[in-house]
Amino acid sequence: MTFRIPRAWARALARRARERGVPKSQLVREALRQYLAVGAEEEKRAALLERLKTYVGVAPLDRAAIEADPFARQIYEHNWRE
């Protein structure tokens, strides 16, 4: 695969590769792997939130339960409506 990047990026890439003592292509592969993994995590999170929409508000929690459980507190704070 061949692609073009701005000269400033190419210089920064070459400098970082020299600093780490690795080929430029390895740095590009690592960056792309990380970028794609983050995208996959965002997709998983979005799918989970979509599945959980059905259950929002189904199980009421009392104030003590919310205060005792950090996860319950996070859900409460995210979903609270005045």
Summary of the structure (lengths in Angstrom):
residues: 82
radius of gyration: 22.3
end to end distance: 53.5
largest distance: 58.9
contacts: 143
relative contact order: 0.06
helix: 76%
strand: 0%
